[in-house]
Amino acid sequence: MTDDAAAVDIPAVELAKIAGRGRLRHVAYGLYHFDDMPPTRFDQFYEAVRRVGDDAYLTGEAVLALHGLANVNPRRVRVGTRRRVGRTLPDWIEVVKEDIDDEHLTSFEGIPTTTIIGAFCACRDRAMSDRLRTAVPVARTNGLLSEQETGDLLGELAG
């Protein structure tokens, strides 16, 4: 990302030069990929958020998939934003315009997301409820939920 490069004193114009020499691949506006780096399971999530824009974050099933919860493997990565997105995006990105408070946002591995509780609640009507209820204790074991949050969430998902 151009902003990431600027944070380590690499001017944007240099990114274009490096890409022109084949050391970086231009993916989208302000987004480059260093092909010599081995891919990770987080790459697609990071790219989806960066393609949508600075205020974007993962939401719903994408958050659960990022954490490996509830056996969800969505065909499209759901990305939330507070604004309308006018740019053309790949079909594998689904943009959801929603007004969400900052207190319901967090990040994981440098990727902005809604909270785990928010993700579970967003999936309540879209994912199998038994998968969600099974995933809640796993999220607790992984340190993503407190004991109180686990109990509250299980109660909410049961109702």
C-alpha positions in Angstrom: 0.0 0.0 0.0 1.2 3.5 -0.8 0.5 4.6 2.7 2.6 1.8 4.2 5.5 2.7 1.9 5.3 6.3 3.0 5.4 5.3 6.6 8.9 3.8 6.0 10.0 6.8 3.9 9.5 5.3 0.4 7.8 7.9 -1.9 4.9 6.8 -4.0 6.8 7.6 -7.2 9.4 5.1 -6.1 6.8 2.3 -5.9 5.9 2.9 -9.5 9.5 2.7 -10.5 10.0 -0.5 -8.5 6.9 -2.0 -10.1 8.2 -0.9 -13.6 11.3 -3.0 -12.9 9.1 -6.0 -12.0 9.9 -6.1 -8.3 6.4 -5.2 -7.3 3.0 -5.9 -9.0 0.5 -3.1 -9.1 -2.9 -4.6 -7.9 -5.1 -1.5 -7.6 -4.9 2.2 -7.0 -2.3 2.6 -4.2 -2.0 -1.1 -3.7 1.0 -3.2 -4.7 2.0 -6.8 -4.1 5.6 -8.0 -3.5 5.5 -11.3 -5.3 8.7 -12.5 -3.6 6.9 -12.7 -0.3 5.1 -16.0 0.4 1.3 -15.7 0.5 -0.6 -15.9 3.8 -4.2 -16.7 4.5 -4.7 -13.1 5.4 -3.8 -11.6 2.0 -7.2 -11.7 0.4 -8.8 -10.1 3.5 -6.2 -7.3 3.6 -6.5 -6.7 -0.1 -10.3 -6.5 0.1 -10.2 -3.9 2.8 -7.5 -1.8 1.1 -9.4 -1.9 -2.3 -12.5 -0.4 -0.6 -10.7 2.4 1.1 -9.2 3.9 4.2 -12.3 3.6 6.4 -13.1 0.0 5.3 -13.3 -3.0 7.6 -14.2 -6.7 7.4 -17.7 -7.5 8.6 -19.9 -10.6 9.1 -18.8 -13.9 7.7 -15.5 -12.4 6.6 -14.5 -11.7 10.2 -15.4 -15.3 11.2 -13.5 -16.7 8.2 -10.5 -14.5 9.1 -10.4 -16.1 12.6 -11.2 -19.6 11.2 -14.5 -19.8 13.1 -17.9 -21.4 12.3 -16.7 -23.3 9.2 -17.6 -20.4 7.0 -15.9 -20.0 3.7 -17.8 -17.1 2.0 -17.5 -16.8 -1.8 -17.4 -13.0 -1.4 -15.5 -11.1 1.3 -17.9 -8.7 3.0 -16.3 -5.3 3.6 -18.1 -2.6 5.5 -17.7 1.2 5.1 -19.5 4.3 6.2 -19.5 5.9 2.7 -20.6 5.1 -0.8 -17.9 3.4 -2.8 -17.8 4.5 -6.4 -14.8 2.5 -7.7 -15.2 -0.7 -9.6 -14.2 -3.7 -7.4 -13.7 -7.4 -8.2 -16.7 -9.6 -7.9 -15.2 -11.4 -4.9 -15.7 -8.3 -2.7 -19.1 -7.4 -1.4 -19.4 -3.8 0.0 -21.8 -3.2 2.8 -22.6 0.5 3.6 -23.3 0.8 7.3 -22.9 3.4 10.0 -21.0 1.7 12.8 -19.5 3.2 15.9 -15.7 3.1 16.3 -16.2 1.1 19.6 -17.5 -1.8 17.5 -14.3 -1.9 15.3 -11.0 -3.5 16.0 -8.2 -5.0 14.0 -6.5 -8.4 13.6 -3.1 -8.9 11.9 -3.3 -5.3 10.8 -6.7 -5.8 9.1 -9.6 -3.6 10.3 -12.6 -5.6 11.3 -15.8 -5.4 13.3 -15.6 -7.0 16.7 -16.1 -10.8 17.0 -19.4 -10.2 18.8 -20.6 -7.9 16.0 -19.6 -10.5 13.4 -21.5 -13.3 15.2 -24.6 -11.1 15.5 -24.3 -10.1 11.8 -24.2 -13.7 10.8 -27.2 -14.8 12.9 -29.6 -14.8 10.0 -27.2 -15.9 7.3 -25.2 -18.8 8.8 -26.3 -22.1 10.4 -27.1 -21.4 14.0 -25.5 -24.6 15.3 -22.2 -23.6 13.6 -22.3 -20.2 15.2 -23.1 -21.7 18.7 -20.2 -24.2 18.3 -17.8 -21.5 17.2 -18.5 -19.2 20.3 -16.5 -21.4 22.8 -13.7 -21.7 20.2 -13.5 -17.9 20.0 -13.4 -17.9 23.8 -10.6 -20.5 23.9 -8.7 -18.4 21.3 -8.9 -15.4 23.5 -11.3 -13.5 21.3 -14.2 -13.3 23.8 -14.4 -12.9 27.6 -16.3 -15.4 29.7 -19.1 -12.9 30.1 -19.2 -12.1 26.4 -19.3 -15.9 25.7 -22.3 -16.4 27.9 -24.1 -13.4 26.6 -23.5 -14.3 23.0 -24.6 -18.0 23.4 -27.8 -16.7 25.0 -28.4 -14.3 22.2 -27.7 -17.0 19.5 -30.1 -19.4 21.3 -32.9 -16.9 21.2 
